Each structure stands twice: as structure tokens, then as C-alpha cells.
Amino acid sequence: MPTEVRVPALPESVADATVLTWHFKPGDHVRQDDNLLDLETDKVVLEVPAPATGVLAEVNAAEGDVVMADSLLARIEAVSSEPATTADAAPKAESEAKSGAKPDAASGAGAETRADSPVLAPAARRLVKEMNLDASRIPGTGKAGRITKADVLAWLDEQEAEEPAIDPDAAALAKQAQAPAVEDDAPGSGSPPWPRLTGEAGRPEQRVPMTRLRARIAERLIDAQRTAAMLTTFNEVDMGSVLALRTQYKKRFEQTHGVRLGLMSFFVKAAVEALQRFPIINASADGNDIIYHGYYDIGIAVSSERGLVVPILRNCDQLSMADVERGIVDFATKAKDGSLSFEELTGGTFSITNGGIFGSLLSTPILNVPQSAILGMHKVQERPIAVDGEVAIRSMMYLALSYDHRIVDGREAVQFLHSIKDTLEDPARLLLRI
């Protein structure tokens, strides 16, 4: 009796999903827990594992089809025996590599079999496909030998060091893919993979449908501007004290906690202190009601290849600065690999976004509804300012707080932002809580 492959249960906020990529085709042998296909929702990419070992007998949803929860995706027929696949080939390839022997193409240990295996994370799989790499040569450091995008990039670094004459197109793709998801302290990423333009000579163009995530981003941003009375207030902060503190303890912090000390943890902790003083900023509007939250779940905007996502750091008032930094690095890594879960992207009472990593000097962030406010960080830039009647060069950053004027008055918004400024200009306040 064939085993059915169905769309997994989707959260209440997600109505359907789109079939993004099939990694096997009808007639292929699959093992239980092989990643059969990727489903794209408006928040994350879901991997659908094979529920049983056998042959993929039929596929009931093509790439690009929209499917609902529990919809039939495919059927797998049980077989009495199966050929050697990834699980058998990988150890063999490893032992042959150690002995210097080349893998036999007929043995199934080649790149084609390994490239379709479940040990490739979605982001790694895309990179391997784009650059036409032999995935069987790339060691995986993830769970159960899973190959992540970081593994692919590390392997490319090694190859470039050993073989300087690397293909220029592949080198360009590798350089683009290596744009960091975290620059110093804040999450972000490099430029998205723009499509190749085709058409009339000198005037190329290409129509590309929005991804589910991009369409959802557009919907939410328009909804925020349509439903909230959005206003932005600005201030500037002298970052000299934070930068000096960070320089002084940077190495010791990393040695003690195993994570770099960035700027974002200072902003998260300063925001928590200010939210506790001005609870309306941590509230949200629900029709004619105001919901006050007694917890501090802060969304950290992360730019990924698929678009902007805002994973949530839970209970930030209970986290140490090291915990905050670890959480941010974890979010950035998962955003690159496309492995953020629904739970990590759901909820939040306040958000922080950092356009400074891209060089932005000033901007007006858009609310992440139903939250009532979002803090915008920007580039730290040395500027001349007046200090005690004299001109001094200081490391300054503009801050922006966009807020929902339906429930937040201008006085509270200005005082909230000034509280963050005071805390950052005198970080000892974080310890003394004054």
C-alpha cells in the first residue's frame, strides 16, 4: 500500500503554501526523512521529509502550485530492496577520498546523488546549484552531517586558496554569497540575487513574480500605513561611551561568552529599560482596546536573500547581553539557511531595525503591526558637535522612533527615545538601572 505525502499542518496565520522545489522526481528511490520538496509560505521555507523508504510513485503538485494544509503532495511505493544512495555513498566517498581513490560513477557515490540528498540546507542547495558544485566533496557540520551555506562558503575559501585560477564567474558568485548576515553587531545580508536580464539589445528587462515572502512584506507594509496613524520622531546619540566600553571588554567578552560583543545588545537592553518606563510603547492596539504587555519580546529585523524577516527575541528583560548577542547571531545564521521557524517569527511587542549596516544615515522605519513602535538605528559617523561651548568630533548616530499615534502621544514617544539616548550615552545606567 503506497504511503501518502501530505502538506504538514500550517499555523493559523498561514492559509496555504507554494511548492517551491522538488528534489526528487517520479521513479527516484527515496529514504525515510529525505527532503522531498520545499514549501514556501509567506514567512518561512518548509522542508517536507519522506515519511517512508521506497520509490516516488507519483507527484500530485507541481512546482509553483498553491497547496493547502493536509493536501496530497505525492505517493511513495514500498520496495523490497533499494540501491545505494546518499547514506551509503557518503561514507564510501569519504573512505575513498582518504585512500586517494576516485569514486566510481556507477556506484552512485557521485555528485548527482549527493546533491539531491537531504543533507543540504535550502540556502546551501541553491548555492550548490547556482555554482554547479560537487556537493559530495563538501563536508557538512550541521545536524546529522547537514551541509549549510556556511559549509559551502568555507569549502569555496579552501578551494580558492588551493587553486587561485578559479572560474571568474564562480568567484563572483562566491563573493556575492559571502556578504555577511551579521556585520559587527547587527543583522543584515548582501545584495539579493538579481535575475539575469534578457530581451532587446540595449534595453533588457525581465518580469519576475514576487516570492511569497516578498508579497507578504508588501501586504504588511501597506497595511501598516493604512491602519496606523504613523509618525516618526528623531534624536541623536553620542556613541563614544558605548564604543569605548566595547573596545575595552571586546576580547574578554568573547573569551568568556564565546560570542562577539556588538552594539545591538546595548540597544536591546536600553530599549527594555525605556519600555519599562513607558509601557504604552510596549502595548498594541486591538480595535478600540489597548493591550498592555508585561513581557518584552523584541523583534530584530534581519535582511535575508528571500527578503526582510523579523525574528523575535523572547523575554529580553531576562536575557544577559551575551544571551542577546547569541540570539542575534543564531537568527542571522537561520535567516541565511532559510531555517527560521514560524514560532521565531510570530509575536513581538517592539522592534529594532538597523539600516546603518548598509550605510543609512537617517530613515523612517515602518511599524511592524500590531506593535505600536519601532526603533531605527543608523550609521555611526564622526561629526563635529558642540560640547560645553566648544566644537568636538564625536561618534554620533541618528535614532528614529516610528510610533502609532492612535495610542502613543508625542510626549511619550519623545521621552522614550530620550531615555534610550541617555542610557547609551552613560551605559552605567544599565547596571544601576537609573
N, C-alpha and C positions, 0 to 999 in steps of 0.2 A: 504494500500500500504506500503510495507516494506521501512524502512529508510536505506540508504546505509551508510556504514562507510568506508571512503577512507583515503589514506595516505595524511597527510597535506602537504601544499606547503613547499618545501625544498629550502634553499638558493642556489644561483647559483653555489657556490663552492662544493655543496654536490649533487652527482648524484643519489644516491639511499640510502636505509636504510635496516637494517636487523630486522626481527621480533624477538625480544628478549624474551618476556614473555607475554603469555595470562593470564589474571587474572579472566576471566570467560570462561565457556565452553558452547557449544550449548545447549539450553534449559534453561539456567540460566536467571532469571529475572535481569534486569539492570535498573538503574535510569539514567536520563539525567545527564551528567557530571561525571558519574562513570568512573574511569580509566579502560578502556577495556584492553589495552595492552601497552607494552613499545616497542618503536622502537629505535634501536641503530644505530647511524651514526658514522662517523669517528671522530666526535667532541663531541657530547652530546647524552644523552638518552632522547627521547621524549615520553611524555605520550599522549596517544590518548584517549580523553574523548568520552563517548557515546553521540551522537547527539540527542537522544530521549529516552524516557522511554518505556520499553517493554521487549520482550523475544529475546535473542540472537538466531536467527533462524539458521544461518549458518556462518561458518568461512571459508574464502577463501584463507587464507595464514597461513601456519603452522609456529611454532617456528623454526627459522633458515632460513626461506625463505627470499630472497632478493627482495624487492619491490621498485617500482618507485613512484614518486610523483603522486598523484591522482589515484593510483591503488586501486581496490576494496579489502577491508580487510574483511568485514563482512556485514550482513544484520540484522536489528532489526525489529521484527514484533510487531506492536502495540497491546496491550491487554486492555480489558475493566477494569480489576482490577488486582492488583498485591499484593503479600504477603508482610508482613512487612520485611523490610531489614535494612540496616545499619542506615539510617537516623532515623527510628523509634526505632530501637533496642538500639542505644547508649543512648538516654535519659532514656529509661526504665531501662537499666542496671545500669545507674548512680543512679537513684532513688532507685533501689533495693539494690544497694551497701550501700547507706546511711541508709536504713532501716534495713540492715542486712540480707535481704532475698537473696536466691540464684537464679540466673536466670534459668528459665525453659528452658530446652534443646529444647522442642518442639516449643517454642515461636520464635525461630530464633534469639535470643539475645546472642548466644554463640560465642565462639572464631572463629569458622569456617566462620560464616557470616562476622564478623568484619574484619578478616584477609584479606578477598578479597576486602575490601572496598577501595574507592579512598582516604581515609584519611591517607593512608600510603605512604610516600615518597619512591622512589625506593630503596635507601640505607637502610631505616628502614624496608621495606618489606623483603629484602634479609636477614637482621639480624634476624627478627622475624622467618623467615622460617628456617634458619640455626640452631637456638637455640630452635625451637619448642615452641615458647612463645604464650601466650594467649593475642592477641592484644587488646581484648575488655577491658583488665584491665589497659592498658597504656593510660594515659591522653595525648592528643595532644595539643601542644602550637602553632602550625603553623596556617596558614590562614584557617578559617572555620574548626578548630579542627584537621587539618592535623598533623599526627604523623611523626616526624622527627627522624633521627638516634639519635640525642641528647636526645630526649624524651625517647627512648628505653634505652639508656645507663643510664640516670638519674633514670629511674624506676628500672633498674637492681641494681644500687647502693643502692636504698632504700630496695629492697628485700634482698640483701646481708647483709645489716645492721640488718634487722629484723630476717633473717633466715641464720645464719652462716653456716649451713650444706647444702649449695647449691651444686648441682651436679658438680663434678670437671670438667667434660667436658664443661659444660655450663660456668663455671667460667673462664676456659682457653679461650674460645671463646670471652667472655665479655672483658677479659683483653686485648686480641689482638685487639678487635674492639675499645677499648678506647684509642689507640695510637693517640695522638693529631694531628690535621691537622695544628695547628699553635704552634710551640714550641718557646716560648718567643716572637719573633718578626717575624719570617719567616715562610712561608707556607710549609707544608710537611705532611706526614702521616706515619703510621706504616707500617709493612710488609704487602704485599698483601696476600690474602687468597690462599695459595698454595694448589693444589689439593692433595687428598689422593692417594698415590702411590699403585698400585696393581701389581700382576704378580708373577713371580718365587720367591720363598723364598730366602731372602738374596740379591736379585737383582731386586727390584721393579722398575717399570717405568710406565709412562702414557703419551700418546700423547694427547695434548690439543690444539685445534685450537686457533689462535690468535683472540682476540676481534677486532672489527672494529677499536677501538681507538689505540690499540697496533700496528696493521698493518699500520695505518696511521702514527703513530710515526716513525716506521721503515722506511717507504717510505720517509718521510720528512728529516730524519737524513741522509739517503743515498743520497738524492737529494742535501742536503746542502754540503756534502763532494764532490759530483760530479760536482756541478755547480759553487761553490765559491772557490776563492783562499784563503783558511782559514789559518790564522796564529794567534798565541797567544803570548801576552806579559804579563809579571808579575811584580808585585811590592808588597810591604808590607806596612801596615799602623798600626801606634800605636793607638789603640782604647781607650787609657786611658782617654782622654778628653771627648769622647762621653759617655763612661761608667760612668764617674763621673757626667756628666750633667744629664744623665738618672737617676742615683741614687738620685740625689738631687731633681729632679722635678717629679719623677715617681708617687708618691701618689697624688700630687696636679694636675698633668696632668690627671690622671684617674678620680679624683673627678670632675674636670672641664668639661672634654670632654666625659666621660663615656666609655673610651677605654684605653687600656694599651699603654704605650709608649714603643715601641720596637726599634730595630736597623734598621729595613728595611726603616722606614720613613726617617732616616738620609741619607741612601744610595740613596733613590729615589730623595730627594731634592739635594743632592750633584751631582747626575747624571744629573739632569736638568741643574744645573749651568754649568757643564762641556759641556753638549750638546749645550748650547747656545754659548759657546766659540768656539766649534769645530763642526759646523753644518754638516760637512761631515759624522760624526759618526751617525747623526740622519737621514742620507739620505739612499737611496736604489738604487740598480742597476736594470735597466729595459732594457735589450738588450744592445745597445750602448749608452743609455741615463742614466743620473744620476738624480734621483728625490729628490729634497731637500724638507723637510717637515718643515713647520713653526709652527708645534704643537708638543707636547711631550706626546705621548701615549706609556706608558711603560708597557711591559708585565712582569708579576710576575709569575715565574714558580711555580706550585703547584703540589705536588705529591698526587694522589688520589688512591683509590682502583682499579680504572679502568686503571690507568696509568698517565703519565705526561700530564698536561694541562697548558696552558699559558694564563690566562685571562688578559684583558688589562685595566689598569688604565688610563682613558682619561684625557687629558689636565692637566698633573701633575704640570705644571708651575703655574696653577691657584688654586691648592689644598693646604690647610694647612697640617701640619704634622698630625693633628688629622684626617683630611679627608683621608689621605693616610692610616693611621692605620685602620680606619673603613672599607675602601675599601678592604684591605688585609684580615681582619677577615671575611668580607662578602664573599669574593672569597673562602676562606678556608672552610667555612660552606657549601657553594653551591657545592664545589667540593666533599665533603663528601656525600651530599644528592643526587648528580648527577643532580643538577638543574641549572647548568650554561647554559646560553642561547648562541645561535650562535653569537649574537652581542657582547657578552662579550669575545668571543674567536677569534674575527675577527679583523684584522688590527694590529696596533702596529708599532712603529718606532724604538724601542730599548727594550732590555730585560735584566732582572736581575734574576739570579738563585742562590740559597743558599744551597750548599752541606754541609755547616758547621753544620746544624741541625742533620745530620746523622754522624757527626764526621770527615768529609773530611777535610784534612789539605791543599790539593792542587789538582787542577784538571784543565782540559782544556775544557770549555764548548763549545758546538757545536752551530753554528749560527741558529737562527730561521728565515730562509729565507722568504721574500727577505730583511730582515733587514741586516744592514752592520756590526753590532756589538752586543755582549752580554757580560755583566759583571758577573763574577763569584765570589761570596762571599764564605768564608770558616770559619773554626772553629777559635774562639778567644782562643789563647793559651798563657799562660805566658812563656816568653823566655828571656834569658839573651841577651842584646844588648849593644852596645857601645853608651853612651850618654856623650857628652863633654869630651871624653877621659877616661871615667870611665864605668865600667860594671854595668848595672842596669837591674832589672827584670821588664819587661813591658808586657802589654796585647796586643799581636800582632795578626794580621790577614793577610794572603796572599790574594792578589787580582789577578784575571786573567781577561784579556780582549781579547776575540777572535774576530777577525775582518776580513772583506773581503778585501784582499789586492788588488783586482781589482780596487777599488775606494778609499781605505784608505791607505795612506802611513804610514810606520813605525813611522816616526816622529810625525804625528798627533795622532796615537794610544798611543804612549808612553806619550806624553804631556797630552792627555785626561785622562789617568789613573793617572798621577801625579797630575792633577788638583783635582781629586776625593780624592786622598791621602791628599793633602794639606787642603782641606775643612774639612775632617773628623778629622784631627789632630788639627784643630782650628775651631770648629763649629761656632764661632762668625762670620765667613765669610758668613754663610748662612743668617744671619741678615743684615750684612753690604754689602753683595753681592760684595766682593772684592776677 
